[in-house]
Amino acid sequence: MEEIYAKFVSQKISKTRWRPVPPGSLQTVETFATGSWDNEENYVSLWSIGDFGNLDSDGGFEGDHQLLCDIRHHGDVMDLQFFDQERIVAASSTGCVTVFLHHPNNQTLSVSQQWTRAHYHTGPGSPSCSSAPCTGVVCSNPEIVTVGEDGRINLFRADHKEAIRTIVWEVHFHPSNPDHLFTCSEDGSLWHWDACTDVPEKSSLFHQGGRNSTFLSHSISNQANVHQSLISSWLITDPAKDRIEITSLLPNRTLSVNSLDVLGPCLVCGTDAEAIYVTRQLFS
C-alpha cells in the first residue's frame, strides 16, 4: 500500500477538488483545492503535492502537501469546482456563489466574480429575501449552473453580473394530500407531481404517459419492516408500485409562471404573460 500523507489544518474540510490537467498535457496532477465549513472563519485553499526539496535526515517531508494560498470565504463551503486552470467556483451556505482567481506569480487568490444573492427565500414565513444555501455547483466553461435550498436552478456566465436563466419558482405540496406536489418555473411550466399513481412496470426510468404526462420511478433504498401506510409516498420504494405521474397543467408553454397556490380541488397561478390561470377540477 502506498504511503498516505496527513496534514492537520485546524479546519473542518467540507470539499476537496483536484485541479484538472490541461487537455493533451503530460503533466501529472499536483494541485488541489479545499473548502471548509463549521469554523469561526472558513477558507478556500489551494494546495500542492509537488516536491519542495525539504527532505532532511530527521524524517523527510517529501510528498507532503503544502499550502500555496488561501482566502476567507463567507459562510460554509457547500460545494467547490474548478472552472478552469486558474478559477475556482465556491457555493456558500449564505446563498452566495463566488469565482476565485489564482495568481501563480505571487501565489494568491482573489475574488474574480461574485453573485451575492444567487439563492434566497421569499414569501410568507421567511424574512424578505432571506438567504438560502447554495448546495451544488457544476461548471462547463463559460457556464456555471447552481442549485439551492430555495428550489432554484441558476445558469450563470462568468462574464455576466446576473443570472442568464433561473428555473422551479415555487413548490407546493397539496395542504390535505401531500402525495400531490405542484411546481411552477420561469420556463413557463406548471407541473402536477402525483406520487400515489399505480402504473404498470415499465422498462426505463423516465416514461412517456400520454401527451402531457410522464411517469418517473423512485430510486430511494428500501426501508424494511415499516408499514407502508406510515411512509410518505415520496419514500416508498417498491419498484413494481412506486411511480410518479407528472402532468403539465397549462395547455401551452407561456412566459414565466411566477407563483401558484392550491387548496382543495382549486389551483391558481400568475404569469409574466399578464395572465392568471385558475382550475377548480385538479383531480377530475
C-alpha positions as CSV (number, residue, x, y, z in Angstrom):
1,M,0.0,0.0,0.0
2,E,1.3,3.5,-0.9
3,E,2.1,5.8,2.0
4,I,-0.6,8.3,2.9
5,Y,0.5,11.8,4.0
6,A,-1.6,13.6,6.6
7,K,-1.6,17.3,7.4
8,F,-3.6,18.7,10.3
9,V,-5.0,22.1,9.2
10,S,-7.2,23.1,12.2
11,Q,-10.3,23.4,9.9
12,K,-13.2,21.1,9.1
13,I,-12.9,20.3,5.4
14,S,-16.2,20.1,3.5
15,K,-14.9,19.8,-0.1
16,T,-11.8,18.7,-1.9
17,R,-11.2,19.0,-5.7
18,W,-8.2,18.2,-7.9
19,R,-7.2,20.9,-10.3
20,P,-7.8,19.5,-13.8
21,V,-4.8,18.8,-16.1
22,P,-4.9,20.7,-19.4
23,P,-6.2,18.6,-22.3
24,G,-3.4,16.8,-24.0
25,S,-0.9,17.6,-21.3
26,L,1.5,15.1,-20.0
27,Q,2.0,16.8,-16.6
28,T,0.9,15.0,-13.5
29,V,-1.8,16.0,-11.1
30,E,-0.2,18.0,-8.3
31,T,-2.6,20.8,-7.2
32,F,-5.9,20.6,-5.3
33,A,-8.4,22.9,-3.7
34,T,-10.2,22.6,-0.4
35,G,-13.2,24.4,1.2
36,S,-14.0,24.4,4.9
37,W,-17.2,24.6,7.0
38,D,-18.4,25.0,10.6
39,N,-15.5,27.1,11.6
40,E,-15.3,30.6,13.0
41,E,-13.7,31.6,9.8
42,N,-13.9,29.5,6.6
43,Y,-11.4,29.4,3.8
44,V,-11.0,28.3,0.2
45,S,-7.4,27.0,-0.1
46,L,-5.1,25.8,-2.8
47,W,-2.5,23.0,-2.1
48,S,0.4,21.4,-3.9
49,I,1.7,17.9,-3.6
50,G,4.9,18.7,-5.5
51,D,8.4,18.2,-4.1
52,F,9.5,21.3,-2.4
53,G,13.0,20.0,-1.7
54,N,12.5,19.9,2.0
55,L,13.6,16.3,2.6
56,D,16.0,16.1,5.5
57,S,17.8,13.5,7.6
58,D,15.3,13.9,10.6
59,G,12.4,12.3,8.7
60,G,11.5,13.7,5.4
61,F,8.6,15.7,4.2
62,E,8.9,14.7,0.5
63,G,5.4,14.3,-0.9
64,D,3.7,16.3,1.9
65,H,1.0,18.6,0.6
66,Q,1.9,22.3,1.1
67,L,-0.4,25.3,1.3
68,L,0.0,27.5,-1.7
69,C,-2.5,30.2,-0.8
70,D,-5.9,30.7,0.8
71,I,-8.7,33.3,1.0
72,R,-11.5,33.8,3.5
73,H,-14.9,32.5,2.5
74,H,-18.1,33.9,3.9
75,G,-20.3,31.0,5.2
76,D,-19.7,27.3,4.8
77,V,-18.3,26.0,1.6
78,M,-21.2,23.8,0.3
79,D,-19.6,22.9,-3.0
80,L,-16.4,23.6,-4.9
81,Q,-15.5,23.2,-8.5
82,F,-12.6,24.2,-10.8
83,F,-13.9,26.4,-13.6
84,D,-10.6,26.2,-15.5
85,Q,-6.9,26.1,-14.6
86,E,-6.9,29.5,-12.8
87,R,-10.5,29.9,-11.4
88,I,-12.4,28.0,-8.7
89,V,-16.2,28.3,-8.1
90,A,-17.4,28.1,-4.5
91,A,-21.0,27.7,-3.3
92,S,-21.9,29.2,0.1
93,S,-24.4,28.4,2.8
94,T,-25.2,32.2,2.6
95,G,-26.6,31.7,-0.9
96,C,-23.6,33.4,-2.5
97,V,-21.6,32.0,-5.4
98,T,-18.0,33.2,-5.8
99,V,-15.4,32.7,-8.5
100,F,-11.9,32.9,-7.1
101,L,-8.9,33.6,-9.3
102,H,-5.5,32.1,-8.6
103,H,-2.4,34.2,-9.3
104,P,0.5,31.8,-9.7
105,N,3.2,34.6,-9.8
106,N,2.7,35.6,-6.2
107,Q,0.6,32.6,-5.0
108,T,-2.6,34.5,-4.0
109,L,-6.3,34.1,-4.5
110,S,-8.7,36.9,-5.3
111,V,-12.4,37.3,-6.0
112,S,-12.9,37.4,-9.8
113,Q,-16.8,37.3,-9.8
114,Q,-19.5,37.1,-7.2
115,W,-23.3,36.6,-7.2
116,T,-24.2,37.5,-3.6
117,R,-27.9,36.6,-3.9
118,A,-27.8,33.6,-6.2
119,H,-30.2,31.8,-3.9
120,Y,-32.8,33.2,-1.5
121,H,-36.1,32.6,0.1
122,T,-39.2,34.8,-0.4
123,G,-42.8,34.8,0.6
124,P,-44.7,34.1,3.9
125,G,-42.8,32.5,6.7
126,S,-39.4,34.0,5.7
127,P,-37.9,37.4,6.1
128,S,-37.8,39.5,3.0
129,C,-35.4,37.8,0.5
130,S,-33.6,35.8,3.3
131,S,-30.6,33.8,2.0
132,A,-30.9,30.2,1.1
133,P,-27.9,27.9,1.0
134,C,-26.4,27.1,-2.4
135,T,-26.0,23.4,-2.2
136,G,-24.3,22.5,-5.5
137,V,-22.5,23.9,-8.5
138,V,-21.3,22.4,-11.8
139,C,-19.1,24.2,-14.4
140,S,-18.6,23.9,-18.1
141,N,-16.7,27.0,-19.3
142,P,-18.2,29.6,-19.9
143,E,-21.3,28.5,-18.0
144,I,-21.9,27.8,-14.3
145,V,-25.1,26.1,-13.0
146,T,-26.1,26.3,-9.3
147,V,-28.8,24.7,-7.2
148,G,-30.0,25.8,-3.8
149,E,-32.4,25.1,-1.0
150,D,-34.8,27.8,-2.4
151,G,-35.6,25.3,-5.2
152,R,-34.0,27.3,-7.9
153,I,-31.6,26.3,-10.6
154,N,-29.5,29.2,-11.9
155,L,-27.5,29.4,-15.1
156,F,-24.6,32.0,-14.9
157,R,-21.8,33.0,-17.2
158,A,-18.5,34.1,-15.8
159,D,-18.7,37.5,-17.7
160,H,-22.3,38.3,-16.7
161,K,-23.3,40.1,-13.5
162,E,-26.8,38.5,-13.5
163,A,-28.2,35.0,-14.0
164,I,-28.7,34.1,-17.6
165,R,-31.7,31.9,-16.6
166,T,-33.5,30.8,-13.5
167,I,-35.8,27.6,-13.3
168,V,-38.6,25.7,-10.3
169,W,-40.0,29.3,-8.8
170,E,-42.3,27.8,-6.3
171,V,-43.0,24.3,-4.9
172,H,-46.2,23.4,-3.0
173,F,-47.5,20.2,-1.5
174,H,-51.3,19.9,-1.5
175,P,-52.3,21.0,2.0
176,S,-54.5,18.0,2.7
177,N,-53.0,15.4,0.4
178,P,-49.2,15.5,0.3
179,D,-49.0,12.8,-2.3
180,H,-49.6,15.6,-4.7
181,L,-46.9,18.2,-5.4
182,F,-47.2,21.3,-7.7
183,T,-44.3,23.3,-9.2
184,C,-44.0,26.4,-11.4
185,S,-41.0,27.7,-13.2
186,E,-39.5,30.6,-15.2
187,D,-39.5,28.4,-18.3
188,G,-43.3,28.6,-18.3
189,S,-44.1,25.2,-16.9
190,L,-46.7,24.3,-14.3
191,W,-46.5,20.7,-13.2
192,H,-48.6,18.4,-11.1
193,W,-46.5,15.5,-9.5
194,D,-48.7,12.6,-8.4
195,A,-46.9,10.1,-6.2
196,C,-50.0,8.0,-5.5
197,T,-50.4,6.8,-9.0
198,D,-50.1,3.0,-9.5
199,V,-49.0,2.2,-13.1
200,P,-47.7,-1.0,-14.7
201,E,-44.0,-1.8,-14.7
202,K,-42.1,0.0,-17.4
203,S,-38.7,-0.7,-19.0
204,S,-37.0,2.6,-18.3
205,L,-36.7,5.2,-15.5
206,F,-38.5,8.0,-17.3
207,H,-41.6,7.1,-19.4
208,Q,-44.0,8.9,-21.6
209,G,-47.6,8.5,-20.3
210,G,-49.7,10.3,-22.9
211,R,-49.3,13.7,-24.5
212,N,-48.8,15.7,-21.3
213,S,-48.0,13.1,-18.7
214,T,-44.7,11.4,-17.7
215,F,-44.1,8.5,-15.3
216,L,-41.0,8.7,-13.1
217,S,-39.7,5.9,-11.0
218,H,-38.2,6.4,-7.5
219,S,-34.6,5.4,-6.6
220,I,-34.5,5.5,-2.8
221,S,-33.3,2.5,-0.9
222,N,-35.9,0.2,0.6
223,Q,-37.0,0.7,4.2
224,A,-37.8,-2.8,5.5
225,N,-40.3,-3.7,8.3
226,V,-42.1,-0.4,8.2
227,H,-45.8,-0.4,7.4
228,Q,-46.5,1.2,4.1
229,S,-49.3,3.4,5.4
230,L,-46.9,5.1,7.8
231,I,-44.4,6.1,5.0
232,S,-44.8,9.1,2.7
233,S,-45.5,8.2,-0.9
234,W,-42.3,10.0,-1.8
235,L,-40.3,7.5,0.1
236,I,-42.0,4.2,-0.9
237,T,-39.5,2.0,-2.8
238,D,-41.4,-1.0,-4.2
239,P,-40.2,-0.9,-7.9
240,A,-43.5,-2.5,-9.1
241,K,-45.7,0.1,-7.5
242,D,-43.6,3.2,-6.9
243,R,-44.2,5.6,-9.8
244,I,-44.7,9.4,-10.1
245,E,-47.1,10.7,-12.7
246,I,-46.0,14.2,-13.9
247,T,-48.7,16.2,-15.7
248,S,-48.4,19.6,-17.4
249,L,-51.4,21.7,-16.3
250,L,-51.0,24.5,-18.8
251,P,-52.2,23.8,-22.4
252,N,-49.3,25.7,-24.0
253,R,-45.9,26.9,-22.7
254,T,-46.1,30.5,-21.7
255,L,-43.8,33.1,-20.2
256,S,-42.5,32.7,-16.6
257,V,-45.1,31.2,-14.2
258,N,-44.1,33.1,-11.1
259,S,-46.4,31.9,-8.4
260,L,-49.0,29.3,-7.6
261,D,-51.3,28.2,-4.8
262,V,-53.5,25.2,-4.3
263,L,-56.4,24.5,-1.9
264,G,-58.9,21.5,-2.2
265,P,-59.5,20.9,-6.0
266,C,-58.6,24.5,-6.9
267,L,-55.3,25.9,-8.2
268,V,-54.4,29.5,-9.2
269,C,-51.2,30.7,-10.8
270,G,-49.9,34.0,-12.2
271,T,-47.5,34.5,-15.2
272,D,-45.4,37.1,-16.9
273,A,-47.7,36.8,-19.9
274,E,-50.1,39.0,-17.9
275,A,-52.5,36.1,-17.4
276,I,-54.0,34.4,-14.3
277,Y,-54.9,30.7,-14.7
278,V,-57.5,29.0,-12.5
279,T,-58.7,25.5,-12.3
280,R,-61.4,24.0,-10.0
281,Q,-61.0,20.4,-11.1
282,L,-57.5,19.3,-10.2
283,F,-58.4,15.7,-9.5
284,S,-61.2,15.1,-12.1
